Amino acid sequence: MPANSAGLVAKTFAVYAKDIRIEFRNRYATSVVLMFAVTTLAMISFSVGQASLDPQLLAALFWIALFFSAMAGLSAVFVREEESGTALTLRLKADPTAVFLGKLLFNFTLLALVTIVLTPLFFVMTDASTGQIWAFILVLLLGVIGLCSATTLIGAIIARAAFRGALFSVLSFPILIILLLMLVTATTRALAEQPIGEMLMELQGLVAYAVVMLTGSLLLFRFVWRE
């Protein structure tokens, strides 16, 4: 590995490790996101009761719960820097690319933890089909990557705004609406136990979305971060 690449990896994991240590210390983002996810899923389960729901409705409910959970906590990684006064130090000392990748990795870890908790509860509480569970997991992985790649940049944009929470959701939704529609369609096919070959269009779209958002966010972050 070239020296500059090795240096970037080391700096990225330094930023990531710092955020993990802070999160272990106060557990703010983890608690907020997990509680929001579990509460939302419990309310959905109590509302539908024992009714057998259509796979499309189940898919929509699942991604609604995960989307609003992401909105509740994924902006905290930059907001925390501004509130603690460490953002200026990062701007002066850290490579913007390493900052973005470290924050992205932290958000991915946080949202992956939520999905690990939320997904089994979803299947237990809704009695959804598990016939295409591996296709479901693949869609879930691509969805988490897409959500994190878009919201990490938006979190940096709104970190110094007065009404961060509302602004984060307002800016995120137009960017994520296409992703959410593809995720609901692909998840519907998985829950309906359709062959994975019938999901290829949605899977290709999810991969393309993740690549475009990751590339675009990485290129734009330097200008947002230095502003």
ChimeraX attribute file (.defattr): number of C-alpha atoms within 10 A of each C-alpha:
attribute: neighborCount
match mode: 1-to-1
recipient: residues
	/A:1	6
	/A:2	7
	/A:3	8
	/A:4	9
	/A:5	10
	/A:6	11
	/A:7	12
	/A:8	17
	/A:9	14
	/A:10	14
	/A:11	19
	/A:12	23
	/A:13	18
	/A:14	16
	/A:15	20
	/A:16	22
	/A:17	16
	/A:18	13
	/A:19	20
	/A:20	16
	/A:21	11
	/A:22	12
	/A:23	17
	/A:24	11
	/A:25	9
	/A:26	10
	/A:27	12
	/A:28	14
	/A:29	20
	/A:30	18
	/A:31	14
	/A:32	14
	/A:33	23
	/A:34	23
	/A:35	15
	/A:36	21
	/A:37	24
	/A:38	19
	/A:39	14
	/A:40	19
	/A:41	23
	/A:42	15
	/A:43	11
	/A:44	18
	/A:45	19
	/A:46	11
	/A:47	10
	/A:48	12
	/A:49	12
	/A:50	11
	/A:51	10
	/A:52	11
	/A:53	14
	/A:54	12
	/A:55	20
	/A:56	18
	/A:57	11
	/A:58	22
	/A:59	22
	/A:60	18
	/A:61	18
	/A:62	22
	/A:63	18
	/A:64	17
	/A:65	19
	/A:66	27
	/A:67	20
	/A:68	15
	/A:69	23
	/A:70	25
	/A:71	22
	/A:72	21
	/A:73	22
	/A:74	27
	/A:75	26
	/A:76	21
	/A:77	20
	/A:78	22
	/A:79	21
	/A:80	17
	/A:81	18
	/A:82	15
	/A:83	12
	/A:84	8
	/A:85	11
	/A:86	12
	/A:87	17
	/A:88	13
	/A:89	10
	/A:90	15
	/A:91	15
	/A:92	10
	/A:93	8
	/A:94	16
	/A:95	14
	/A:96	20
	/A:97	17
	/A:98	21
	/A:99	23
	/A:100	24
	/A:101	22
	/A:102	23
	/A:103	29
	/A:104	24
	/A:105	22
	/A:106	24
	/A:107	28
	/A:108	21
	/A:109	16
	/A:110	21
	/A:111	24
	/A:112	17
	/A:113	14
	/A:114	22
	/A:115	21
	/A:116	10
	/A:117	14
	/A:118	19
	/A:119	17
	/A:120	10
	/A:121	16
	/A:122	21
	/A:123	14
	/A:124	11
	/A:125	17
	/A:126	21
	/A:127	15
	/A:128	17
	/A:129	14
	/A:130	14
	/A:131	13
	/A:132	17
	/A:133	13
	/A:134	12
	/A:135	22
	/A:136	21
	/A:137	15
	/A:138	14
	/A:139	22
	/A:140	19
	/A:141	16
	/A:142	19
	/A:143	25
	/A:144	20
	/A:145	23
	/A:146	25
	/A:147	27
	/A:148	26
	/A:149	27
	/A:150	21
	/A:151	26
	/A:152	28
	/A:153	25
	/A:154	23
	/A:155	26
	/A:156	22
	/A:157	21
	/A:158	19
	/A:159	23
	/A:160	14
	/A:161	11
	/A:162	9
	/A:163	10
	/A:164	17
	/A:165	18
	/A:166	12
	/A:167	16
	/A:168	22
	/A:169	19
	/A:170	12
	/A:171	15
	/A:172	19
	/A:173	15
	/A:174	10
	/A:175	15
	/A:176	16
	/A:177	11
	/A:178	13
	/A:179	20
	/A:180	20
	/A:181	14
	/A:182	21
	/A:183	25
	/A:184	24
	/A:185	16
	/A:186	28
	/A:187	28
	/A:188	21
	/A:189	22
	/A:190	28
	/A:191	21
	/A:192	18
	/A:193	17
	/A:194	15
	/A:195	12
	/A:196	15
	/A:197	8
	/A:198	12
	/A:199	20
	/A:200	12
	/A:201	11
	/A:202	20
	/A:203	21
	/A:204	12
	/A:205	17
	/A:206	24
	/A:207	16
	/A:208	14
	/A:209	23
	/A:210	22
	/A:211	15
	/A:212	15
	/A:213	21
	/A:214	20
	/A:215	12
	/A:216	14
	/A:217	19
	/A:218	19
	/A:219	12
	/A:220	11
	/A:221	20
	/A:222	16
	/A:223	10
	/A:224	14
	/A:225	18
	/A:226	10
	/A:227	8
